[in-house]
Amino acid sequence: MKRHRIDYEALDKRFLWHPFTQMRDWMESPQLVIERGQGVYLFDTQGNRYLDGVSSLWANIHGHRHPALVRAIRRQLAKLEHSTFLGLTNVPAIELATKLVAIAPANLKRVFYSDNGSTAVEIALKMSFQFWRQQGRAFASKRKFISFVNAYHGDTLGSVSVGGVDLFHKIFKPLLFKSFKAFYPQCYRCPFGKQPAACDVYCLNDFEATLAQHHHEVCAVVVEPAIQGAAGMLTAPRGFLKRIEALCRDHNVHLILDEVATAFGRTGTMFACEQEKVVPDFLALAKGLSGGTLPLAATLTTPEIFNAFLGEYADFKSFFHGHTYTGNPLACAAAAASLDLFKSEKTLQRLRPKATYLSRRLEDFRQLRHVGDLRQAGFIAGIELVQDRDSKTPYPASDRIGHVVVLEARRRGAILRPLGNVVVLMPPLSISRAQLKELLDITYASIEAATQHRQPRVASKS
């Protein structure tokens, strides 16, 4: 008897609504249906294999279906799949918190779980706000936050309020609370006309002035360390984060680091803030926390902030915030196993030569005439494509050049996802050098194919 083949793509287009997706385009174009993963590869329902060039949206660390993570989830599933964290606790959540505190910056001793990066940041915002409310009337004016132009901290309303990507956030402005915005380094297109080598991070003057003027109103500063991800992989010069930390201390405001994308080895160290020895008041984690297996986030904070919420029941100082799946045992078991893999597989040590190789190979992309800028932070890379390199003229949005590159890469066996005109490379940390070479070769060929027909090549002079 012939088995009926299910048309999953048709069912998807009939019933689903995808994030950050123009669904008319989606329904009118062929789409991949991913069926399984193995290592750094994803496989569709047709049996085609693809390199996962963006770690399934920056989350996968050790490769798909890593045996240790599968075992950890299965072992936990045989014991307990979930129980509420309101009024109860569970073993995996306790074990994971112990491991996180052991590797986090030394002042971070308390862990509050949630489900995703947006909520991890939102929790930090609410904790900071409530902390200052509970410090007495002298701090009653602290009601606002400072964040950075082009920041992306998630899609819940609090996180959007401290975001700065107009494409994502502008329409929701009537729903948001006001935050002060400061400039984040944009060295390729510096709005101040400065040269990076000699500017002494000139753009920090704007932040310093904003903080000096409004610190009495400010609960906390929120920043993505090392690199702004969704803004187009904009890298910050060394010293930028350390100066922000010092200014926060000088003006008595909290420092919230959004390491949702940068933690767990992405920038070469377990946390990006380690590289400048920055110690935040809040650290927001998600994505790679569970090794890319299950939704899990954590907001780490200090004993001082935790203690401000202690009191008699009738004082109502509790942090009234939570989620149904807070501290989910399956996700926590996977995350604890992922942290163990960093030790047993020497993940960070083995990453260093691969990051060096990535850096060296990226220089080859300068041979492509429509590559305007190359940005890298450890094992994160962004390749900005421009219509004209001399004038830095961007491709118009209607060209969808990043999307064209993605389609070219798919045909060659890799899955990428662009940020506008920026091609992003963020493979699993476990990728081998040979696989990394293949991914870079595919990316190079895909950019070349996508851009060569949009502007005639100029013959080189002999």
N, C-alpha and C positions, 0 to 999 in steps of 0.2 A: 504493500500500500504506500503510495507516494505521500511524503510528509509535506504539509502545507507550509510554505515559507512566509513568515510574518514580515510585512513591510514596515519596519520600525520608523524609517524616515517619514513615511506618509502619516503614521500615527503621531509622530512628534509634531509635524506641521499642522495637524488637525487640532491638537489639544494643548501644546505647551507654549509658554511665553518665556523667552530667554533673556537674561540680564544684559544690559548694555548692548542691545541688539535691535536694529531696525528690522522688525519682523516681516515687513513686506519683502525686503531683500532676501531674508532667510527663506521664506516660503517659495520664492521664485527661483532659488538657486539650489544646485545639488549640495547636500550636506553629508558630513561623515557621522556615522553612528559608531561610537567606540564600544567595543564588546569586552575587551580584557587588556591587561597590562602585564608586562614582565620586564623587570630591570628598568632600563631607560627607554623602553619601547612601549607604544600603545598599538593595539590592533583593532581594525574596524570589522564590521559584520561581514565584509567581503574577504576578510583574511589578509588585507594589506597591512604592512608594518610601517610605523612612523617613529622616528626619534622624538621624544618629548622635550622639545627645545626650551620650554618655559615651565617645566616642573609642574604641569597641571595648575597653572596660575600661581607659580612661585612657592608651592607648598611641598612638593615631593623632595625628600632629602636623600634617602637611601635606595631609591628605585622602587618600582611597583612590585607589590606582592613579596616584599623581602621576607624570607622565612621566619626571622626572629619576630617581626611585627605580627605576622599572621599567627604564629604560635601564641604570642602574648594575648591577642584578641580572642583566640579560640579558648585559651585557658580561662580567661576572665568570663567569657560567655557561658562556660560550663558552671560558673559559680553564681554570677549576678550580672544581669545586663544593665539594670538601672535601679536606683532608689533615690528619693528626694534628698537634697542637701539642706533643706529647710528643717532643722530640728534633728537631723541625722547626719552621719558622716560615713565614709567607706574607706576601705583599705587602699585601693589604688590612688585615690585622691590624696591621701595622707602621704603615701610613698612618693608620689610625684612632687608634691610641695616640698618635701625634704630634699629631693634631688635638685629642684629649681633654686631653692635658697642657697644650696651649696655652691652653685656655679654662678649665681647672679652677683652684681656689684654688692659689696659687703654690707651696705646699709639696708638692703631690701630683705626683710625678714617675714613678710606676710604676703600670702597668695590668695587672690580672689578670682574664682573661675567664672568663665562665661563661654560663649559659643563661637565667637568670630572676632575679627580684628576691630570692626566698628564698635562692638559692645565693649571690648577691652579698653578702647580709648574713651568711650562714653563713661564708663565706670570711673576712670581716672579723673575726668572732668567733674563728675558729680561728687566724688570723694573730696577733691580739692575744694570745691565750692562749700560743701558741708563742713569741712574742717574749719575754714575761716569763719563760717557762721557760728561755730561752737567755741571760738576764741574770744568772744565778747564783743561789746559794742565798738571798741577801738578799731575793729577790722570789718565793720559792717559795710563799708564802701567797696570791699573786694567782691566784685560780682562778675568780672569780665576775664577774658583770656587774650593772650597774644599768640597768634599763629603766623604762618608765612604764606606769602603770595604763591600760588600754584600748589599749595599743600593738598594732600588727599589723605584723610584719616578715616574714611569709611562713609557709609550711606545712611546711618541712623541720624536723626535730626541734630543731636548734639554734636556728633562727629562732622556732619556737614557744616554746622555753624562755624567750626574752626578750620574748615576746608577752604580751598581757594581756586578750584578748577571750575571756571565759569561754565564750561560746556556741560559739566555734570550738575552744578549746584545753583546756577543763576535762577532757574525757574522756581526753586523752592525758597527764594530769599524772603518772601513774606512770612514764612513759617519759622524763621531762624532767629536765634539771639545774636546780638552784635558782638563781634570780636575785633580787636585791633589786628591789623595786618602789617607785617614787615617784609622786606625783600629777602628772598633766599638767593644765594649765588646763582647767576645765570651767565657763566663765563663766556659761552659761545656767542651769546647776544647780550652783552652787558648793557643794561639800561642806562648806565652812567658813563659809558664810553671808555672804561678803564681797561688796561691790559692786566690779565691775571698775575703775571710774574711780578708786577710792581705795584699792585693796588692795595696791599695790606688788608685784604677783605673789606674794601671800602663800603660795600653794601651793608655791613654790620652797623655802620653809623646810623642808619635809619632805625634799626632795631634798638640800638642804645638810646636814641633820642625818644623813641616811643615809650620804652620802659622807664626812663628817667621822668618823663612827664606824667605817666599814668600808673606807676607802680602801686599807688595807694588804692587803685581800682582793680588791680590785677590779681587774680587767684593763682594763675599758673601760665607758663609758656609751654606751648606744644610744638614739637619739632620732630621731623624724621632725620635721624642722624646719618651722616655720610652721603646719603643720596635720596632725592625726592623721586619716588618710583613712578606714580601715575602721571607726574608732570612731564615725563619724557626722559627719565633716568638722568636728572640733573645732579651732578656731583658737587659736593662742598669741599673747599680747600681745607687742608689740615689746619687746625687751630680754630676753625669756625665754631665748632661745638663747645670747645673748652672755654672760649670767651663768653658764649651764651650762659654756660654754667656759672662762671664767675659773676656775671652781671645779675643773674637770678639770685645768687647768694647775697650780693651787695644790696639788693632792693627787696629782699624778703618775699620772694615769690617762689612758688613751686616750679620744678622742671619736670615736664612729662615727656618721656621719650617714646615715640611710636616706632617700635622695632618689629612690627608685624611682618614686614617684608625683609628686614635686614638681619634678624637674629638667626641663630642656629647655623652659623658658618657661612652665610651668604656673602659677607664682606671679608671673609678670611679668618675672623675670630668668632668665638661663640656669640658674642654680642658686639655690634658695631661700636658702642660707646667705650669698649675696652681700649680701643686704639688711641684714644686721647685721655684715658683714665678719668672719664666723666662718670659721676655718681648721681643719678637722678633721684627724684622723690617718687616718681612713678615710672614703671616700665611696662608697656603694653606689648603682649606677645600673642601670636596666633599662627596661622599658616603652617610653618614647619614644625610647630610644637609637637604635633602628633606624628611627625614624619610624613605627613601628607595622607594619612589614612582616614581620620574621622574629625568632625568639627570640634574644635577645642580652642579656648583662649584663656589667657591669664593676665591679670593686672597685679604686679608686684609693688609693694610700697613699704614704708618704713615703720618701725615701732612708734615713733612720735606721732605719725598720722593715725595709726591704728589706735593708740591710747586715747586720742581725742574723742573717739567714739564710745569709750567705756563710761558706764554710769549706772544708776538705778533704772529699773524698767520704766518707771514713771517719768524719767528725764527725757525719754524718747530720743536718745542720741544714736540709736542703732542706724546702720546704713540700710535704709529700706529700698533695696534693689536686689533682684534675683531673677533666675531663669529656671524653667522646668528642668532642663537637663544640666544645670550647674553641677560640676564635679562628676560628670558621667563616668562610671567605672570602666567601660570599654575604652573610651577615648583616653582616660588617664593611664590605663594599663599600656596602651599603645605608645603614649608619650614617654612613659618611664622606660619602656624598651628601646625607644628611639635614642634617648639620652645615653643608655648603656652602650648602644652601637657606636656612638662617638668615641668611646673609650676602646672597645674591643676591636673595632676596625680602623682605629687611628684616623678618623675621617678628616680632621683638620690638618693633620700632618701630611696626609696623602693629597690634600687639596692644593697645597702651596705650589708644587710644580705644575699642576694643571692650570692654576690661575696665571702663573708666569707664562705658560705656553699660550693661553688665551690672549694675554696682553701682546705677546709677540706676533701672533697671527692676526690680531685686529689691525695691526699696522699695514698689513697687505691690502686691507680694504680701502686705504687711501688712494690706491691705484684706480679705483672706480670714480669716475668724474662727478657722479651725483652723490657721493658720500661727503657730507659737509663736516660732521663732527663725530668723534669716537669718544664715548664716555664709559669708564669702567670703575667699579668698586669691588675688588675681590673677584667673586665669581658671578658678578652682575655686569652686563654690558648693554649699552644702547648705541645704536648706529643711526644717526640722523641723516635722512636723505633730503637733498635740496635740489631745486630746479636749476639753480645757478650757484656754483661754489664760490665764485669771487664776490658776489653781492650777498650771499647767504639767503637768497630768495627762496622761500619755502614752496613746496608743491601746493597748489590749491586743494582745498578739501575735496572738491569734486573729482580730482584724479584718484583719490583713495590709494595712494601709492603704497602705503604700508600694507593694505589689504591685498593688493596685487602681488606683492612680495610673498605674502602668506600663501596665496594660491600656487605660486611658482614653487615654493618650498614643499607644499603638499605633494605636488607631482613628482618631486624628487625624493620624497620619503621623510619629511620632517614636519612637525607641527610647531608653528610659531604664532605669536599674537603681537600685533604692533600697538604702539601708542601714537596714533596719528601717523606722522611721517617718520617715527622712530621705530626701528626694528629692534626688538628686545631679545636678548639671549640670557637665559637663566636656567640652565639644565640642572638635573639632579646632581648633587655633589658626588654621587657614586659613579658618574660617567667615566669611562676609561679614556685614556688619551686618544686611542684609535677612534672611539666613538665621537669624542670631541672634535677631532680632525674632520670626521665625516660631517658633523653638524655645521662646522665652519665652512667647509667646502660647499655644502648645499646652500648655505646662507649667501655666500659670495656669488654663486652661480644664479641664485634667485634674484638678488639685487641687480645683477648685471642684466638678466633677461627682462626684469620689470621696468628698468629705466632706459634701456638702450633705444626703445622705439618711441619714447616720449620726447626726445630731443636728439637730432642727428649727431653722431660722433664727429669730432673734429680730428682730422688726420694729423698725426704727430709729425713734426718737422724733423728731418734728418740732420 
